[in-house]
Amino acid sequence: MGMSIIANKVPGVYASPCQDVKTAFDSRGINNSNVLTLGSMVTNNDNAKEIIETWLKTSFTNGWEDKQDVKDFLENSMKEIPKLINNHSHIPYSTQALSGDANNEASFVSIPGLDERCKWCLLRQERHVNTSDSNDDSIERLRAVVRFPKGSMEPPHHHTHGHDVFVIRGHKTVKNLTTGVDYELRPGGYLYTPATQIHQVFYHEDTEYWFGSDEGFDMMWDSDVKNIVFEEDQK
């Protein structure tokens, strides 16, 4: 159940926990789920195989072929549900937006050493000592949820340790200057950037994402930040 709740925070994801074959059939035939979650505490290996096979073989509206009114209702619901969310949602950002009003510009601050075009907002941060993989108590795991406003940019930089990014809302481009590869990240997008690889980030929309690093976090600039070319300057 917990994994489904987390997955359903991502727009376009319809996750459903299934404990038996009937639930798997209904989650596809009625709910049109596109992500299946299973719980090891309540599902054994044999039962899990049946659940997965049923879920994969069942198509949307399966089992309602003889009831056209029900089938029409289900198909129309796929168009109407997104409209309801857009028209009636009072939270423009995900439920992880812990800083209050998501549109409050005062919550954004400039990254030290940069101008107004490189703002960010730290929504939530947790640190704890990593004792499982190292005897060095100075090594910490870092987990954070951060937000950058549209038009913001991170100049070329690198980190001592690799880090993970999972986008919750918005749209960002990560330009890896070491490999020459660009990554377009939208809701549900994931990227791991290895240690020391130089990268630059552009934010095309107000963007909120989860960030994780298992061995602490630092940031070293790889250019003169005063002479950085911003996205709008390139147009």
C-alpha positions in Angstrom: 0.0 0.0 0.0 2.8 2.4 0.9 4.6 2.1 -2.4 1.3 2.7 -4.3 0.7 5.9 -2.3 4.2 7.1 -3.2 3.9 6.1 -6.9 0.6 7.9 -7.2 2.2 11.2 -6.4 3.6 11.2 -9.9 1.2 12.5 -12.6 0.2 9.8 -15.0 0.8 6.9 -12.6 -2.1 4.8 -11.5 -0.7 2.3 -9.0 -2.7 -0.4 -7.3 -1.8 -2.8 -4.5 -3.1 -6.3 -5.3 -3.3 -9.2 -2.8 -5.2 -11.7 -5.0 -6.1 -12.5 -8.6 -9.5 -10.9 -8.4 -8.0 -7.6 -7.2 -5.5 -7.7 -10.0 -8.3 -8.3 -12.6 -10.3 -5.4 -11.3 -7.4 -3.0 -10.9 -6.8 -3.3 -14.7 -10.4 -3.9 -15.9 -12.0 -1.1 -13.8 -9.2 1.2 -12.6 -6.9 0.9 -15.6 -3.8 0.8 -13.3 -0.5 1.0 -15.0 1.7 0.1 -12.0 1.2 -3.0 -9.8 2.5 -3.3 -6.3 2.8 -6.4 -4.2 3.5 -6.9 -0.5 5.8 -9.7 0.6 4.1 -9.9 4.0 0.8 -10.9 2.4 1.8 -12.6 -0.9 3.7 -15.8 -1.4 5.7 -16.6 -4.5 3.1 -18.8 -6.2 0.3 -16.3 -5.5 2.4 -13.4 -6.7 3.0 -15.1 -10.0 -0.7 -15.6 -10.6 -1.4 -12.0 -9.7 1.2 -10.7 -12.0 0.1 -12.9 -14.9 -3.6 -11.9 -14.4 -2.7 -8.2 -14.2 -0.6 -8.3 -17.4 -3.2 -10.2 -19.4 -6.1 -8.1 -18.4 -7.0 -5.0 -20.5 -9.0 -2.0 -19.6 -12.8 -2.6 -19.5 -12.1 -6.4 -19.7 -15.1 -8.2 -18.3 -17.6 -5.5 -19.3 -18.0 -6.3 -23.0 -21.7 -7.2 -22.5 -22.5 -4.0 -20.5 -21.9 -1.1 -22.9 -23.1 1.5 -20.5 -20.6 0.5 -17.9 -17.8 0.2 -20.5 -18.7 3.7 -21.8 -18.6 5.1 -18.2 -15.2 3.6 -17.6 -13.7 4.9 -20.8 -15.1 8.4 -20.2 -13.7 8.5 -16.7 -10.2 8.4 -18.1 -10.8 11.7 -19.7 -12.8 13.3 -16.9 -10.5 12.4 -13.9 -7.6 14.6 -15.1 -10.0 17.5 -15.6 -11.3 17.1 -12.0 -7.8 17.1 -10.7 -6.9 20.3 -12.6 -10.1 22.1 -11.8 -10.5 21.3 -8.1 -7.0 20.7 -6.7 -6.1 23.2 -4.0 -2.5 22.0 -3.9 -0.6 23.0 -7.1 2.4 21.0 -5.9 2.8 17.5 -4.5 2.0 16.7 -0.9 5.7 16.8 -0.2 5.6 20.6 -0.6 6.1 21.2 3.1 7.0 24.9 3.0 3.5 26.3 2.9 2.1 28.2 -0.1 3.7 26.7 -3.2 3.5 30.1 -5.0 5.2 32.1 -2.3 8.1 33.7 -4.0 9.6 34.6 -0.6 10.3 30.9 0.0 13.0 31.0 -2.8 16.5 32.2 -2.0 19.5 32.6 -4.3 22.2 30.0 -4.1 25.2 31.6 -2.3 27.5 33.4 -4.8 24.9 33.5 -7.6 22.4 36.1 -8.7 18.6 36.2 -8.7 18.4 33.8 -11.7 19.6 30.9 -9.6 17.1 30.5 -6.8 16.0 27.4 -4.9 13.8 26.4 -2.0 14.8 23.5 0.4 11.5 21.9 1.4 12.7 19.0 3.5 16.1 17.7 4.4 17.3 14.7 6.5 20.8 13.7 7.4 21.9 10.6 9.3 25.3 8.9 9.9 26.0 6.1 7.5 27.2 3.3 9.8 26.3 0.3 7.6 29.0 0.7 4.9 31.8 2.6 6.6 33.6 3.0 10.0 33.9 6.7 9.3 31.3 8.4 11.4 31.8 11.6 9.4 30.1 10.1 6.4 26.4 11.0 6.2 23.5 10.1 4.1 21.6 13.1 2.7 17.9 13.0 1.6 16.2 16.2 0.5 13.1 17.5 -1.4 14.0 20.8 -3.2 12.3 23.2 -5.6 13.6 25.5 -8.2 11.5 28.2 -10.0 11.1 28.4 -13.8 14.1 30.1 -15.4 16.6 29.1 -12.7 19.9 27.5 -13.6 22.7 25.7 -11.9 26.1 26.7 -13.4 28.6 23.9 -14.4 29.6 22.1 -11.2 30.5 18.7 -9.8 30.2 16.8 -6.5 32.7 14.6 -4.6 30.1 11.8 -4.5 27.4 10.6 -6.9 23.8 11.5 -6.3 20.3 10.5 -7.4 17.5 12.8 -8.6 13.8 11.9 -9.0 11.5 14.6 -10.4 8.1 15.0 -8.7 6.9 18.0 -10.6 8.1 20.3 -13.4 10.7 20.0 -16.2 14.5 20.3 -16.0 17.4 19.6 -18.3 20.6 18.2 -17.0 23.5 18.8 -19.3 26.4 16.4 -18.5 29.4 18.3 -19.7 31.7 15.3 -19.0 29.9 12.8 -21.2 28.2 15.3 -23.6 24.8 13.8 -22.9 21.7 15.8 -22.1 18.8 14.5 -20.0 15.3 15.8 -20.1 13.6 15.1 -16.8 9.9 15.4 -16.2 7.6 13.9 -13.5 8.8 10.4 -12.8 12.2 11.0 -14.4 15.2 9.6 -12.6 18.9 10.3 -13.1 22.1 9.2 -11.3 25.1 11.4 -11.8 28.4 9.8 -10.8 31.0 11.5 -8.7 33.1 14.3 -10.2 31.1 14.5 -13.5 30.6 18.1 -14.5 27.0 19.1 -15.2 24.8 22.1 -15.7 21.0 22.2 -15.0 18.3 24.4 -16.5 14.7 24.6 -15.1 12.0 25.1 -17.8 9.2 25.1 -15.2 8.8 25.4 -11.5 10.4 22.1 -10.6 10.3 20.0 -7.4 12.4 16.9 -7.0 13.8 14.3 -4.5 17.6 14.3 -4.1 19.7 11.7 -2.4 23.4 11.2 -1.7 24.8 8.3 0.3 28.2 9.9 1.3 27.5 13.5 2.1 27.1 16.5 -0.3 29.2 19.3 -1.6 29.3 21.5 -4.7 32.3 22.8 -6.6 31.9 25.3 -9.4 33.7 24.5 -12.7 33.4 27.9 -14.3 33.3 31.6 -13.6 29.7 31.9 -12.3 29.6 35.6 -13.1 30.0 34.8 -16.9 27.5 32.0 -17.1 25.0 32.0 -20.0 21.5 31.5 -18.9 18.9 29.6 -21.0 16.9 32.8 -22.0 20.2 34.5 -23.0 20.8 31.7 -25.6 17.5 32.4 -27.4 
